[in-house]
């Protein structure tokens, strides 16, 4: 694994289309290739060097793997979406991507005229603060939202955002250094395979898509995830540090209705790595007057659903973040 400086000024498309790499990707042999190992670098997001390595990579049009706690996201700028789709083995029309951004920016992309008045009232009372860092929020885009990347708007005119803290160092670096306020994100898997929630699997996947950087939250997180992956392979989930791992949930905010006195609806369109009962308690705590519906868009039997012992929304948020980021390793 290369521990020196990474040069990310070369073109990702040219690298991906390299005949040798294409052959290696198709045969599944990339993990052992010298070409992959000479490019890839693991960095840590609790260091300035790690943040800049990640930010510079995606700003120059390369994808990079980002430790989001419960799982790894494939991060990239919108212009690189077709290349990332090809690398991930996506076929046909490219699906809509999600975004990572500050909540304050996400609110600026929201079409308030299309949201139920009761939902708006809760949002104005900071209800969405309780969803930051734990799941994706889907909502109708306003004019500013529709000018975001062409791959970010779904057929219903909605965008989907995972909100980071306002002082997040990655978003600060991208904005201050590259004038990039947000980035696109997709799951970390070759199409048809489960997403990669652990660092070792993220490294293998990064090799497969020619990503130069795997950004882990810290060295402690790397060590914990290495142990957790081994425990997971043996079915010892109860002994893992992280209790919540895999694909994040998605909440869809109710749009306005003809009769504004009708109760609004918050739809859990994907439970992902969290039990539906926990998500229902969380949604009800944010939007107490709403009906909570669970309609799974894409059911995956391989996903592990973490169930929080709490019912209060504030406690649930804190618990879900803790369960996604736990790094303490007891080797005794």
N, C-alpha and C positions, 0 to 999 in steps of 0.2 A: 504494500500500500504506500503510495507516495506521501511523504510527510513534508515536502517542500512546497514552495509557492506554486499555485495553479495558474496557468495561463488560459483565460477563457475568452480570448479575443478571436480565436478561430471560429469558423462557422459551424453551428450545430448540425445543420442540415447536411453539409458536406461530410461531416464526421459520421453521422448516422447512416448516410448512403454509401459509405465506404464498403466496397465489395466484401472485404474480409469480415467486417463487423456485421454486415447483413447476413452473411453465411453463419457466423457465430450465433447471432440472435435466433435465426431460424432453427438451428440445431440444438439450441439450449446450452451451448458450450461456453458462453461468454464469461462466466464466473472465473474460469481458469485461464482466460486469455491474457497474455502480456499486455495487449492493447488496452484492456479494461483496467488492469491493475496499475498501469503506469499513469492513468488519468485520475482515478478516484481518490478523494481525500475526505476523511471524517473530520469535522470541525465541531466546536462547542459554542452554543449560543449564549453562554454566560461569559464569553470573552469578546472583546472588540474585534479580534482577528476572525473569530468564527462568524460573527454577524456580517462583517464586510465580505468574507469569502462567499457566504450564501447570497447576499445582496448583489454583489458584482456578477455572480454567475447568472442569475435570472435577468439582471439588467442587460446583459450582453446576449440574451436570447437562448441561453441554455436552461434546461430544467434542473432543479435541485430538490433533494429530498429534505423535508422539514419535519422535525419531531414536534407534533402538536399535542403531545401528552399521551392520549389514548391510542393514537395511530400516527402513521407518517403520511404526509400529503406530498403529492408531486406538484411542486410550485413552479410557475413560469409566467411570463408576460403573454398577453393575448395573441400577439403576432406569432408566437411559437406553437400555438394550439395544433395546427395541422401536423407539425413534426412530432409533437408529443403523442398525438393520436396514432400516427404511424408506428412510433416506437412501442406503444402499448398494445399494438395489434388490434386497434379499433377498426371495425369495418363499416362501410356505408356512411350515412350522414353522421357527422360528429355531434355527440350529445352536448347539451349545455353544460358549461363548467360553473363551479362555485367560485366565490371570492373570499379572500381574507382581507379584512379592513378594520379600521376603528369604528366603533358604534356611532360616533359623531358623523363620520363620513357616510355610513350606511343610512342614517336618518335623512341625510341630504339627497339621497337617491330614491326616497320613498314617495310614492304618489298618494298623498293623504286623502285626496278626493275619492279614491277608490277603496278606502278602508272604512269599516264599520265605525260609526261614531263612538261606540263603547270601547272598541279597540284603541282608537285614537286617544281617548281619555286616559286609558291605562298607560299607553306609550308616553304621553305627556307627564305622567306620574312616575316615569322611569322604570316601567315594568320590564323593559328589555335588558336592563342592567343585570337582571337575574338569569338571563340566558347567555350572557357573555362568557365565552370560554368553555361552554358545555355542549353546544349544538349549533346547527345551521338554522338561520331564519330566512324564510321565503316570503316575499312580499311584492306587490305591484310596483313597477319602476316609473318614476316621473321622467320628464324630459332629460334632466341631467343623468339619471340612471340609464336611459336608453342610449346615451352617447358613450357609455362604457364599451369595453371590448365587444365585438360582434358575436363572440361565442358565449357571452355572459347572460343574454336575455333568452328566456324560453319562449315557446310558442304562445303562451298566455300573457306575455309581456311582463314576466316576473324575473327577479334576480334573487340569488341565494347567497347569503353572506355568513361567514363565521367571524364573529367580532372578537378582536384582540383588545387588550387594555389600551387606553389612550397614550400611555408612555411606552408602548412596546418598542424595544430597541431595534428589532428588524424593520418595522414599519417606519420608525424614525430615520434609520439609515437610508432606506430606499427613498424616502421623501427628500431628505436633506442632501443626499449625494446624487441621486439619479432623477429626482422629481417624479417619482412613482409613488402614488398614494395607496395603492392596493396591488394585489397580484392574484392571478387565477390559481385554482388548486383542483386537482383530481386525486382519486384514490391511488394508492401505491401498489398496483398489481398489473400484470399482463392480463389482458381481457380473458375472462373465463376462470381466473384463479382468485382465491381470497386475497383481501388486502393484507399488507405487511405491517403489523403493529410493533414489531421488535427490530432493534438496530441490526442484528445480523441479517435478517431477511431483507431489510431496507437496503443494505449494502449489495446483496445479490441482485435485487431489483434495479438498483442504480447502475450496476454493471450492464444489465440487460438493455437499458434504455440509453446508455452512454451519458448518464448524468455525472458531472464532475465532482459534485459535493453532496455529502450526507451530513446535514446539520442536526446534531443531537443536542438536547437541552443542556447537558452537562456530562462530565466524565462519570459522575455517580449514576446518572440515568443510563449511560451506556453499559456500565457493569451490571446494573439491576436488570436491564432488558436482556442481556446475554443469559443471565440465570433464568429469567422468566421464560424465555423462549424454550430453553431445555425442559423446564417444568411443564410448560404447555404441551410440548410434544409427547410427554408421558402422562398427560391427563391430570396433572397435579395442580389444578387451577387454584385450589384453596391455599397452596403454599406460595403462590406468586406474590410479588410486591404490589404490582398494579392489579387491581380487581376489575377495572373497567378498561377494556381494550377493544380495538377494532373500529368499524365504521361509526361515525357520529350520527346521532339522531337529527331529524329535520322537523321543524314546526312551520306550518303554513298559516299566515295570518288571514283571518276572514275578511273578504271584501264586502263593500257596502251592499245592502239589499234595497229592494223597492220600499219595504216597510222598515224604517230604522228602529222601530220598537221591537222587531224580531231579535231574539238573542243571537249574538255573534257566535262564530264557530272558530275554534283553533283546531287545526287538523294535524295530528301526528302522522306525517306521511312516511316516515321511516323511524323505527325504534332503534335500529342499529345496535350499539353496544350497551343499551340501557333498557331495563324492564319497562313495559308500557305503563304499569301501575305507578312507578316512580315518575315517569314523564307526565302522567295525568295529574299527579299531585303538584308537580312543578308548574305545569300550564295553568292549573286552577289557581295557584298562588299568585301568578302574574296577572291573570285575567279572570277574576272571581265571578264575573257575570257571564262568562262565555260557556258554551257547550264544548266539550272536548271530545273529538272524534279520533279514533285510531283506524286508519285505512292504509295498511302497508302497501307502498308502491312496488317494492322489490324485495320480496321475502327471501331470506337466505338462511337456510337451516344451520349453517356452520357457525353463525354468530353467537357469541356468548353475551347474554343480557345481564348486566349488573343491576341488582336491586338494592336501593338505598334503604337504610333502616329509618330514615327520617320522612316526615310528611310536610313539614314547614318548608316553603320554597327557598328561603334564605339558607337554611341548613342543608337542603338538597343540593343547591348550587355549590356550596363549600365542600360537601362530601363528594360530589361528582368530580370536582377538580382535584381533590386529594386522591381519590381512587384512580384517577387517570395519570397522576404524576408521581406517585409514591416511589421513592428510590432507596429507602432504607433496606439494607441487606444484612440479615442476621446469619452469620456463618457458623454460629455455635450449634 
